[in-house]
């Protein structure tokens, strides 16, 4: 984190509305994308992203929260929020109804194909270990460097690289059909 970010965080701790707004404007979209890729629902991703910022403000109010590395702290909270969401879902016996309406210029077959492929990727991600899933989300969905992912996960950079390597290999085994492997 640079000196400007440190100043912004200090101002946010003093409940400076401008600093909090800048933090929200800077991190809301990337956190939303990170959460969305893990839950696959626009409404759920919006709710969980809002929960991340609610927890951030609550931590500031209690005099807690990040002392530095704001981005890593926010992604860690986002990760924990998604984990909490899935834990709560395990206790429910229903599936959410998808309210997706096709626009007139969308190709229904192409849209269905995209949804099927997204479901395949999500199902493959679920088969990974929690650490592998997190490193894939941070590296590819949140577009973090190895160093940034290591900070979020609280692991050495070498461990992040190893987790990424094993996760990508596992995803390839699950997502690339055997006939394509033979051809390549």
TORKOL-584123 format. One record per residue (C-alpha): x, y, z; residue in three letters. Coordinates in steps of 0.001 Angstrom, whole numbers, padded with zeros to 6 digits, always signed. Example, Ala and Ser with C-alpha at 12.3 -4.5 7.8 and 13.67 -1.06 7.14 Angstrom:
2
+---------+---------+---------+-----+
!      c1 !      c2 !      c3 ! res !
+---------+---------+---------+-----+
! +012300 ! -004500 ! +007800 ! ALA !
! +013670 ! -001060 ! +007140 ! SER !
+---------+---------+---------+-----+
END
This chain:
184
+---------+---------+---------+-----+
!      c1 !      c2 !      c3 ! res !
+---------+---------+---------+-----+
! +000000 ! +000000 ! +000000 ! UNK !
! +001356 ! +003413 ! -000801 ! UNK !
! +001369 ! +006524 ! +001374 ! UNK !
! -001745 ! +007903 ! -000331 ! UNK !
! -003671 ! +004690 ! +000495 ! UNK !
! -002431 ! +004830 ! +004091 ! UNK !
! -003732 ! +008401 ! +004358 ! UNK !
! -007069 ! +007362 ! +002848 ! UNK !
! -007450 ! +004529 ! +005346 ! UNK !
! -006578 ! +006821 ! +008266 ! UNK !
! -009174 ! +009331 ! +007090 ! UNK !
! -011759 ! +006533 ! +006764 ! UNK !
! -011034 ! +005461 ! +010343 ! UNK !
! -011993 ! +009007 ! +011356 ! UNK !
! -015240 ! +008522 ! +009367 ! UNK !
! -014259 ! +011015 ! +006684 ! UNK !
! -017141 ! +010567 ! +004204 ! UNK !
! -014981 ! +011506 ! +001236 ! UNK !
! -012368 ! +008858 ! +002107 ! UNK !
! -015036 ! +006195 ! +002636 ! UNK !
! -016645 ! +007128 ! -000689 ! UNK !
! -013308 ! +006854 ! -002487 ! UNK !
! -012691 ! +003437 ! -000927 ! UNK !
! -016170 ! +002283 ! -001949 ! UNK !
! -015811 ! +003643 ! -005495 ! UNK !
! -012392 ! +002028 ! -005857 ! UNK !
! -013207 ! -001435 ! -004537 ! UNK !
! -016943 ! -002005 ! -005077 ! UNK !
! -016760 ! -003180 ! -008708 ! UNK !
! -013710 ! -005466 ! -008319 ! UNK !
! -015195 ! -007015 ! -005162 ! UNK !
! -018553 ! -007462 ! -006872 ! UNK !
! -016903 ! -009286 ! -009802 ! UNK !
! -014940 ! -011464 ! -007377 ! UNK !
! -018083 ! -012399 ! -005444 ! UNK !
! -020223 ! -012836 ! -008574 ! UNK !
! -017817 ! -015353 ! -010064 ! UNK !
! -018167 ! -017437 ! -006931 ! UNK !
! -021938 ! -017275 ! -006493 ! UNK !
! -023181 ! -016841 ! -010072 ! UNK !
! -026148 ! -014664 ! -009119 ! UNK !
! -026364 ! -010923 ! -009683 ! UNK !
! -028632 ! -010271 ! -006702 ! UNK !
! -026645 ! -012476 ! -004329 ! UNK !
! -023382 ! -010886 ! -005454 ! UNK !
! -024830 ! -007415 ! -004862 ! UNK !
! -026031 ! -008399 ! -001397 ! UNK !
! -022740 ! -010017 ! -000420 ! UNK !
! -020693 ! -007093 ! -001732 ! UNK !
! -022849 ! -004731 ! +000309 ! UNK !
! -022226 ! -006999 ! +003304 ! UNK !
! -018454 ! -006615 ! +002803 ! UNK !
! -018759 ! -002835 ! +003048 ! UNK !
! -021165 ! -003097 ! +005991 ! UNK !
! -018548 ! -005184 ! +007815 ! UNK !
! -015861 ! -002668 ! +006847 ! UNK !
! -017863 ! +000229 ! +008309 ! UNK !
! -018763 ! -001798 ! +011382 ! UNK !
! -015074 ! -002578 ! +011951 ! UNK !
! -014169 ! +001088 ! +011607 ! UNK !
! -016890 ! +002011 ! +014088 ! UNK !
! -015458 ! -000477 ! +016608 ! UNK !
! -011948 ! +000907 ! +016079 ! UNK !
! -010866 ! -002308 ! +014365 ! UNK !
! -010409 ! -003187 ! +010732 ! UNK !
! -007318 ! -002930 ! +008603 ! UNK !
! -004305 ! -001029 ! +009820 ! UNK !
! -002764 ! -001361 ! +006354 ! UNK !
! -003272 ! -003501 ! +003237 ! UNK !
! -006880 ! -002373 ! +002814 ! UNK !
! -007329 ! -004290 ! -000450 ! UNK !
! -006160 ! -007571 ! +001094 ! UNK !
! -008430 ! -007000 ! +004094 ! UNK !
! -011490 ! -006314 ! +001896 ! UNK !
! -010874 ! -009431 ! -000232 ! UNK !
! -010434 ! -011547 ! +002887 ! UNK !
! -013791 ! -010251 ! +004168 ! UNK !
! -015351 ! -010929 ! +000750 ! UNK !
! -013995 ! -014484 ! +000828 ! UNK !
! -015347 ! -015037 ! +004333 ! UNK !
! -018710 ! -013559 ! +003337 ! UNK !
! -019000 ! -015997 ! +000425 ! UNK !
! -018040 ! -018907 ! +002692 ! UNK !
! -020686 ! -017793 ! +005215 ! UNK !
! -023242 ! -017565 ! +002406 ! UNK !
! -022581 ! -021146 ! +001286 ! UNK !
! -022697 ! -022411 ! +004866 ! UNK !
! -026126 ! -020841 ! +005279 ! UNK !
! -027253 ! -022344 ! +001960 ! UNK !
! -026417 ! -025857 ! +003149 ! UNK !
! -029204 ! -025538 ! +005709 ! UNK !
! -031831 ! -024623 ! +003126 ! UNK !
! -033647 ! -027179 ! +001009 ! UNK !
! -034564 ! -024963 ! -001918 ! UNK !
! -032887 ! -023545 ! -004954 ! UNK !
! -033180 ! -019871 ! -005893 ! UNK !
! -035343 ! -019092 ! -008895 ! UNK !
! -033443 ! -017406 ! -011662 ! UNK !
! -035252 ! -014350 ! -012999 ! UNK !
! -033281 ! -013883 ! -016172 ! UNK !
! -035055 ! -012365 ! -019148 ! UNK !
! -033494 ! -012509 ! -022590 ! UNK !
! -033251 ! -009251 ! -024467 ! UNK !
! -034710 ! -009368 ! -027948 ! UNK !
! -031292 ! -009158 ! -029638 ! UNK !
! -029742 ! -012029 ! -027642 ! UNK !
! -029370 ! -015458 ! -029218 ! UNK !
! -031112 ! -017938 ! -026868 ! UNK !
! -028918 ! -020862 ! -027972 ! UNK !
! -025729 ! -018883 ! -027398 ! UNK !
! -026991 ! -017643 ! -024020 ! UNK !
! -027867 ! -021217 ! -022993 ! UNK !
! -024417 ! -022412 ! -024074 ! UNK !
! -022744 ! -019706 ! -021994 ! UNK !
! -024840 ! -020645 ! -018947 ! UNK !
! -024043 ! -024336 ! -019378 ! UNK !
! -020315 ! -023629 ! -019648 ! UNK !
! -020451 ! -021319 ! -016618 ! UNK !
! -022194 ! -024054 ! -014644 ! UNK !
! -019490 ! -026549 ! -015689 ! UNK !
! -016739 ! -024205 ! -014512 ! UNK !
! -018533 ! -023515 ! -011212 ! UNK !
! -019006 ! -027259 ! -010655 ! UNK !
! -015296 ! -027836 ! -011377 ! UNK !
! -014314 ! -025056 ! -008967 ! UNK !
! -016386 ! -026669 ! -006215 ! UNK !
! -014245 ! -029816 ! -006595 ! UNK !
! -011070 ! -027874 ! -005703 ! UNK !
! -009846 ! -027470 ! -002153 ! UNK !
! -010931 ! -024198 ! -000505 ! UNK !
! -007389 ! -022776 ! -000807 ! UNK !
! -007160 ! -023753 ! -004484 ! UNK !
! -010562 ! -022195 ! -005166 ! UNK !
! -009523 ! -019006 ! -003413 ! UNK !
! -006235 ! -018685 ! -005292 ! UNK !
! -008029 ! -019199 ! -008639 ! UNK !
! -010597 ! -016551 ! -007693 ! UNK !
! -007961 ! -014059 ! -006599 ! UNK !
! -005554 ! -014634 ! -009468 ! UNK !
! -007973 ! -014932 ! -012379 ! UNK !
! -011218 ! -013285 ! -011293 ! UNK !
! -009816 ! -010467 ! -009150 ! UNK !
! -006705 ! -010266 ! -011379 ! UNK !
! -004272 ! -010083 ! -008475 ! UNK !
! -000559 ! -010700 ! -008655 ! UNK !
! +000994 ! -013600 ! -006739 ! UNK !
! +002170 ! -011142 ! -004085 ! UNK !
! -001290 ! -009617 ! -003666 ! UNK !
! -002964 ! -013035 ! -003496 ! UNK !
! -000386 ! -014121 ! -000906 ! UNK !
! -001228 ! -011075 ! +001232 ! UNK !
! -004970 ! -011791 ! +001042 ! UNK !
! -004506 ! -015471 ! +001840 ! UNK !
! -001845 ! -014950 ! +004484 ! UNK !
! +000489 ! -017407 ! +002728 ! UNK !
! +003967 ! -017173 ! +001213 ! UNK !
! +004171 ! -016371 ! -002511 ! UNK !
! +005634 ! -019828 ! -003196 ! UNK !
! +002604 ! -021486 ! -001603 ! UNK !
! +000284 ! -019397 ! -003777 ! UNK !
! +002203 ! -020449 ! -006899 ! UNK !
! +002002 ! -024116 ! -005903 ! UNK !
! -001719 ! -023862 ! -005121 ! UNK !
! -002337 ! -022174 ! -008466 ! UNK !
! -000398 ! -024850 ! -010338 ! UNK !
! -002310 ! -027694 ! -008659 ! UNK !
! -005652 ! -025933 ! -009100 ! UNK !
! -005131 ! -025250 ! -012811 ! UNK !
! -004069 ! -028868 ! -013364 ! UNK !
! -007179 ! -030107 ! -011523 ! UNK !
! -009430 ! -027801 ! -013556 ! UNK !
! -007839 ! -028975 ! -016792 ! UNK !
! -008491 ! -032605 ! -015836 ! UNK !
! -012127 ! -031801 ! -015131 ! UNK !
! -012912 ! -029404 ! -017962 ! UNK !
! -010962 ! -030697 ! -020940 ! UNK !
! -012635 ! -033825 ! -022316 ! UNK !
! -010385 ! -036860 ! -022765 ! UNK !
! -010705 ! -036757 ! -026581 ! UNK !
! -009367 ! -033178 ! -026680 ! UNK !
! -006405 ! -034183 ! -024510 ! UNK !
! -005485 ! -036914 ! -026983 ! UNK !
! -005660 ! -034492 ! -029909 ! UNK !
! -003405 ! -031891 ! -028294 ! UNK !
+---------+---------+---------+-----+
END
